[in-house]
Amino acid sequence: MDSVTAPLPRALARFLLAAPLLAAGALTGVPSAHAAPADDVRINEVVTTGDVNDSVELYNKGGSSVDVSGWIIKDDDKDHSYKIPSGTTLAPGGFRAFDVSGAFGLGSADQARLYLADGKTQVDGFSWSSHSNPSWSRCSDGTGAFKQAASVTLGAANACGTGGGSTTPVAWPGGSSVATADGSNVFGEDLSGLYQDGSVLWAAQNSGKLWRLVRDGSGGWKPDTANGWSSGKTLRFPGGSGSPDGEGVTAAAGGIFVASERNGDASGTSRLSVLRYDVSGSGSSLTATKEWNLTSDLPSTGSNLGLEAVTWIPDASLTGAGLKDASTGAAYDPSHYGAHSGGVFFVGVEGTGMVYGYVLADSGSYTRIASFSSGMSGVMELQWEPQASRLWAVCDDTCDGRHQTLTVNAAGTFAVTGTYNRPSGMSNYNNEGFALAGADECVSGSKPVYWSDDANDGGHALRRGSVSC
């Protein structure tokens, strides 16, 4: 982690360095000639340490879109600058984070300053006297003072401790008992994302494999022995190269989609991708028919702290709930995006606990329409539960196996509605996968759920429990 526009008068510079909390509009000496909408853009969050590269987030608190192409971000050195890429627009109420670590580092006592493209007209600024722990966040967004927030929320509303459901965990909303759901040492370590599609359970493995599992007749699952699935199938990037680090899996639009955080053949470099596979063949490997590489659109994390989860939510569910499109500032309108899967893919980032929603166009392009915190320090699995119209976010033993549920609130964004401990009958395993049975398996108000244990504790990677329907 690195230690985030005319030169300022010396007296003002001293003032900035001494001011640990600088609220919007408090920066005296800033030229007043710039009017709305430029004046509506505020530095909203700064990250200087931790698992995310040094970053500065901007927020548009106004009612009109603002083109910030070519605007300049500087630290306390007038010769250090980061130029915002062309074509960058902030919608009303929109957030956008910029990784500035390639241009300069943000120190423990430093500044973040925002200038128009002329490099002389300062729009906003914030200075601090200690590193973020983990985030310097403006509360409330765009207008309040900066404070040390409990979580990094780059690209989404700051974690200011207000609104949403309780983050105090309560008992698991289902049975307390948990049993193994696989044979002994079938998968070994690194089993990660899960997705139940009727009578099939899909499982992604970090070692670059996808498994097709079928019921074993005793409440558990076993590898399908037909069409080359007995030992799982090796995953490849488009063109047949590489080894995707499969972390999450879901089904949509007639295909299976896998979230990968890196290429196993170059494991030190992030490659945050969603890959589409046609699983109808009988070969021993699967080559992706499409890749949406999201790396440049997401805050940088360690190569093993990237995309850990993926789920798909139908357009109708999102429009019915009133989801706000962060790219337009208006209600989500699927017709705005042309040919796509008929839904939105939501991906979870392990290193930050953030969740991002993307429309993945059939052409290979993508648009980010949502960003929000899972409410936990990390997110290892996401699952959409259609009959309850809620999103599940799951953390592994890092968070003691905590689960969160989120729904779209009155403001049009996903917010936490429930926080649950793992079942009391399950140890604190390194569960990186979680899947829910469909409504058709609901019996006496309860249905099965499954977890995948990355560490294969006790020689078992799958476990079975229950949850209230």
C-alpha positions, 0 to 999 in steps of 0.5 A, a space after each residue: 500500500 502506498 504511503 490521494 490546482 494552482 499553487 496555494 498561498 503559504 498561509 492557506 497551505 498551513 491552514 489545510 495541513 492543520 485541519 484534520 476535518 474539512 467539511 464541504 465549503 470550508 475551504 476558504 480562498 477557493 475561487 468562487 467563479 465556478 458555479 453549479 454544476 461543477 460546485 456540486 462535486 465533492 471529495 467524499 471518501 479517501 483511502 490511504 492504507 489497507 487492502 485497497 490502493 490509495 484512492 479518492 472518491 468523488 460525489 455529485 450532490 447536485 441535480 444535474 450530471 457533471 462531466 469531470 473529464 480531465 479534472 485534476 486530483 492532487 495531494 499536498 505536492 503541487 507537482 503530483 497530479 492525477 488526471 481523470 480519464 476522458 468520458 467520465 461523468 458523474 450522475 446526480 447522486 453518483 459516486 466514482 472512485 479513482 485509484 491514484 496510487 500510480 500517480 502518487 501516494 497518500 501519506 499519514 499527513 497529507 491532502 487530497 485536492 480537486 481542480 478543474 481541468 485548467 489545473 488552477 480552479 480548485 473545487 474541493 479539498 480535504 486534509 488529514 493528520 493520520 492514515 485512514 482507518 480504514 476510510 476517511 468518509 464524509 458524513 453525510 455524503 457530499 455535505 458533512 464533515 469527514 470522519 473515520 468510517 468503519 468500512 471502505 465504501 468506494 463507489 457507494 454511499 459512505 458507511 456513516 452508521 445511519 439507516 438500514 436494518 440492524 447490523 447486530 447479528 441475531 440467531 440463524 433463521 433456520 435449524 441449528 443443526 448442520 450435516 456434511 453433504 458430500 463424500 469423504 475427500 471428494 473435492 479437496 481444498 479450494 471449493 468456493 462459489 455455489 449455485 443451485 439450479 433445480 436438481 443441479 448444484 454448480 460449484 466453482 473451485 479456485 484451482 480453475 475447475 467447475 463442478 456439476 453436482 447431482 443429488 446423492 439420494 441422502 440429502 447431499 451431492 456428488 459429481 455428475 458422472 455423465 458428459 465428462 463431469 466426473 472430476 470437474 471440468 477445467 476452465 479456460 479464458 476465451 481462446 483456450 488459454 490461462 486458468 481462471 481462479 473460479 470464485 463464484 458461479 451463477 446461471 443466467 440466459 442459458 449459460 453458466 457465469 463464473 467470477 474470477 479474480 485472477 489468472 492462475 498462470 499469473 497469480 500476482 496480477 488481478 483480473 477481475 472478470 465475469 466469464 460465460 461458459 456453454 456447459 452443454 458439451 462433453 469435453 474435459 475442459 470449458 473455454 469461455 465464450 465471453 469475458 467481461 473484464 471489470 478490472 479497470 472499473 473497480 478499486 484496486 485490491 490485492 490479487 487474492 482479494 478481488 471478485 469472490 462472488 457473483 449472482 444474477 437478478 432479473 430485470 423485472 425484480 429490480 424495476 419492481 423494487 425501484 432500483 436506482 441506476 447509479 449511471 443515470 441517476 434515474 430509475 433502472 430502465 433495462 431498455 436503455 441497455 439493449 441486448 443483455 441477459 435480461 438481468 443484472 450481475 452483482 459481484 462481491 469484492 472480498 477485500 472490501 466487502 463491496 458489491 457492484 451491479 453490472 449490466 453485461 451487454 451481449 456485445 461484451 461491453 458493460 455498465 456499472 449501475 449500482 455500488 453498495 456495501 455488504 455491511 461486512 468487512 468481506 463478502 465471499 458469496 452472493 445469492 439472490 432469493 427470488 421468492 423473498 426478493 432479497 440478496 444474501 451476502 456471506 462472509 467466511 471465518 473472517 467474520 465468524 460466518 456472518 450472513 446479511 440480507 439486503 433489499 432495495 430501500 425507498 432511496 432505490 439502493 440495496 440496504 441491509 435488512 438483517 444480520 445473522 450468525 451462522 447456525 449454532 451447530 456449525 463450526 467457524 469454517 472457511 465457508 466461501 460458498 452458500 446456496 439456497 434451494 428453490 421455493 419448490 423444496 419448502 416443506 413445513 416452512 423450511 428449505 435446505 441451504 448449503 455451504 462450501 468449505 474452502 479448507 475441506 475441514 474433516 475431509 468434507 467441503 459441503 455441508 447442509 442446513 436449513 433456513 425458513 422459507 
